[in-house]
């Protein structure tokens, strides 16, 4: 299949009570040098007047409201109604640089059989630009091993052919966070990604409503993603070894924190999980 024959792009923006920043996100989409087929905003139960703000400034947006069900549910709903051959994700607190999509498709033109492209990013924390650590360095190709420690692809940087979701499924709606980590692992264990080595998105962080700031013990969701992947029976021998090793490492770190908080039932659960992974019945 020649993927480059159709370049229609659907942009999906999930949002929840971010009426100010989501307007900036949408504006960055409409400033793109590459034409957009449609912009779909899935409002995950906002109560701050998001719909009125979007309707007033961007009436051309496809706006859909749903009861609060989480970012995975919102993204999946957008994917399911999108008409474009390519899906571009954008978190409501991030923005794209003007030539983001243009540069991605320029690189994809040299890789007509590739389904997934991401870019580097600019990090803003509390209004100031910060440098990424080496562990956050992005890359392309077969990057499964790099995906194991932490999420190494930003949803806002991704451009994904719709066939990917048909083959690998969608975002896990049972995960309140780390749903992107879970999805990238599933995909990268089986396929390559194209990487544009240039910062083409502005990724904002540090604000109070970020789920990563609200939830203690984020690694328990990464542990769940790793467990799912191990039990899926899709990994080759080396991938399985590496994934089990990462699972053991994350359980060790998580259990130390759980012990300090007196969560001994959780400690016991994760110890049992490791035993079942090492000695499957």
C-alpha positions in Angstrom: 0.0 0.0 0.0 1.3 3.4 -0.9 0.5 5.6 2.1 1.5 8.8 0.4 -1.4 8.8 -2.1 -3.7 10.3 0.5 -2.5 13.0 2.8 -5.7 14.1 4.5 -5.1 14.9 8.2 -7.6 14.8 11.1 -6.4 16.6 14.2 -7.7 15.3 17.5 -7.5 17.5 20.6 -8.9 16.1 23.9 -9.5 18.7 26.5 -10.9 19.1 30.1 -11.4 22.5 31.7 -8.7 24.3 29.7 -10.7 26.8 27.7 -7.8 29.3 27.5 -5.0 27.0 26.5 -7.1 24.9 24.1 -7.7 28.0 22.0 -3.9 28.4 21.7 -3.6 24.7 20.7 -6.4 25.1 18.0 -4.8 28.3 16.7 -1.5 26.6 16.2 -3.3 24.0 14.1 -4.9 26.5 11.8 -1.6 28.3 11.4 -0.1 25.2 9.8 1.6 25.5 6.4 0.1 22.1 5.5 -3.7 22.0 4.9 -5.9 20.3 7.6 -8.9 18.2 6.7 -10.6 18.7 10.0 -10.0 19.6 13.7 -11.9 17.5 16.2 -12.1 18.6 19.8 -13.4 16.0 22.3 -14.4 17.9 25.5 -14.2 15.3 28.3 -16.8 16.9 30.6 -15.5 20.5 30.9 -17.5 22.9 33.1 -15.5 26.1 32.4 -17.3 27.3 29.3 -15.0 25.6 26.8 -17.6 25.0 24.2 -18.7 28.7 24.1 -15.1 29.8 23.7 -14.4 27.4 20.9 -17.7 28.2 19.1 -17.0 31.9 19.2 -13.4 31.8 17.9 -13.3 28.6 15.9 -16.8 27.7 14.6 -15.3 25.4 12.0 -14.1 23.0 14.6 -16.0 19.7 15.1 -16.8 20.0 18.8 -18.0 16.9 20.7 -18.8 16.9 24.4 -18.9 13.7 26.5 -19.1 12.9 30.2 -15.7 12.8 31.9 -14.1 9.5 31.0 -10.4 10.2 30.6 -8.0 11.2 27.9 -7.9 7.7 26.3 -11.7 7.7 25.9 -11.6 11.2 24.4 -8.8 10.3 21.9 -10.4 7.1 20.9 -13.7 8.8 20.2 -11.9 11.3 18.0 -10.1 8.5 16.2 -13.4 6.7 15.6 -15.1 9.7 13.9 -12.1 11.1 12.1 -12.3 11.1 8.3 -8.6 11.7 7.5 -6.1 9.0 6.4 -3.7 10.4 8.9 -4.4 11.2 12.6 -2.4 14.0 14.3 -2.8 14.1 18.1 -2.5 17.4 20.0 -2.9 17.8 23.8 -4.9 20.8 24.7 -2.0 22.5 26.6 0.5 22.1 23.8 1.1 23.9 20.5 2.6 23.1 17.1 5.1 25.2 15.3 3.8 26.4 11.9 5.6 23.9 9.7 5.2 20.8 11.9 3.0 18.8 9.6 4.8 20.0 6.4 8.1 18.8 7.7 6.7 15.5 8.9 5.2 14.7 5.5 8.4 15.8 3.7 10.3 13.2 5.7 7.5 10.6 5.2 7.8 11.1 1.5 11.1 9.3 1.6 9.5 6.5 3.7 6.3 5.7 1.8 5.7 2.5 3.7 6.0 4.0 7.2 2.9 4.5 9.3 4.2 6.6 12.2 6.2 9.8 12.5 7.2 12.0 15.5 9.4 15.0 16.2 11.5 16.6 18.8 10.0 19.1 21.1 10.5 22.3 23.0 9.8 22.0 26.8 8.2 24.9 28.7 7.9 24.6 32.5 6.2 27.4 34.4 6.6 29.7 31.4 10.4 29.1 31.0 12.2 26.9 28.5 14.0 24.0 30.0 16.5 21.5 28.6 15.5 17.8 28.3 17.7 15.3 30.0 19.5 12.7 28.0 17.0 10.0 29.0 14.3 12.0 27.1 16.3 12.1 23.9 14.1 11.1 20.9 15.0 8.9 18.0 13.6 6.9 15.1 13.8 3.4 13.7 13.2 0.4 16.0 13.0 2.2 19.3 11.4 -0.5 21.5 14.3 -0.6 24.0 14.3 3.2 24.3 10.5 3.1 25.0 10.8 0.7 28.0 12.1 3.1 30.7 9.7 6.0 30.1 7.4 7.5 27.5 9.7 8.6 24.7 7.2 9.9 22.2 4.9 12.9 22.9 1.3 12.4 21.7 1.4 16.0 20.4 4.4 15.2 18.2 2.9 12.1 16.6 1.4 11.7 13.2 -0.1 8.3 12.7 -1.7 6.6 9.8 -5.2 5.3 10.7 -4.2 1.8 9.7 -2.0 1.7 12.9 -5.1 1.9 15.1 -6.8 -0.7 13.0 -3.9 -3.1 13.5 -2.7 -2.3 17.0 -5.9 -1.1 18.7 -6.5 2.2 20.4 -5.5 3.8 23.7 -6.3 1.7 26.8 -9.3 3.4 28.5 -8.5 1.6 31.8 -5.3 3.5 32.2 -5.9 7.0 33.6 -2.3 7.9 32.8 0.6 6.3 30.9 -1.9 5.3 28.2 0.6 6.8 25.6 3.5 4.7 27.1 1.3 1.6 26.8 0.4 2.4 23.1 3.9 3.2 22.0 5.2 0.0 23.5 2.6 -2.0 21.6 3.5 -0.4 18.4 7.2 -0.1 18.7 7.6 -3.7 19.7 6.5 -4.6 16.1 7.3 -1.7 13.9 9.6 1.3 13.1 8.9 5.0 13.6 10.1 7.9 11.5 11.7 10.7 13.5 12.1 14.4 12.5 15.1 15.6 14.4 13.8 19.1 14.9 11.7 20.6 17.7 8.3 21.2 16.1 6.0 21.3 19.1 5.9 23.3 22.3 5.2 21.0 25.2 3.9 22.9 28.2 4.2 21.4 31.7 4.2 22.2 35.4 0.6 23.3 35.8 -1.6 22.0 38.6 -4.1 20.1 36.5 -1.6 17.7 35.0 -2.5 14.1 35.9 1.1 13.3 36.5 1.1 15.8 39.4 -2.2 14.5 40.9 -1.5 10.8 41.0 1.1 9.2 43.2 3.0 6.2 42.0 2.8 6.7 38.3 5.0 3.6 37.8 2.1 1.4 38.7 0.4 2.2 35.4 3.7 1.6 33.5 3.9 -1.7 35.4 0.4 -2.6 34.1 1.4 -1.7 30.6 4.5 -3.9 30.8 2.5 -6.8 32.3 0.0 -6.6 29.4 2.7 -6.6 26.9 4.5 -9.6 28.4 1.3 -11.6 28.5 0.4 -10.6 24.9 2.8 -13.2 23.5 3.9 -10.8 20.7 7.5 -10.2 21.9 10.5 -11.9 20.6 13.0 -13.5 23.0 15.2 -10.5 23.5 12.3 -8.1 23.8 10.7 -10.4 26.4 14.0 -10.5 28.4 14.3 -6.7 28.3 10.6 -6.1 29.2 10.7 -8.5 32.2 13.9 -6.8 33.4 12.2 -3.4 33.2 9.1 -4.7 35.0 11.3 -6.0 37.8 13.1 -2.6 38.1 9.9 -0.6 38.2 8.3 -3.0 40.7 11.3 -2.6 43.0 11.2 1.2 42.8 7.4 1.3 43.3 7.4 -1.2 46.2 10.0 0.9 48.1 7.7 3.9 47.9 4.7 1.7 48.8 6.4 0.3 51.9 7.2 3.9 53.1 3.5 4.7 52.8 2.4 1.5 54.5 0.8 0.1 51.4 1.8 -3.5 52.3 -1.1 -5.1 50.4 0.2 -3.4 47.2 3.7 -4.6 47.9 2.5 -8.2 48.2 0.5 -7.9 45.0 3.4 -6.7 43.0 5.7 -9.3 44.4 3.1 -11.9 43.4 2.9 -10.4 40.0 6.7 -10.8 39.5 6.5 -14.4 40.5 3.7 -15.1 38.0 5.7 -13.4 35.2 8.8 -15.4 36.0 7.0 -18.7 36.4 4.0 -18.6 34.1 1.5 -21.4 34.6 
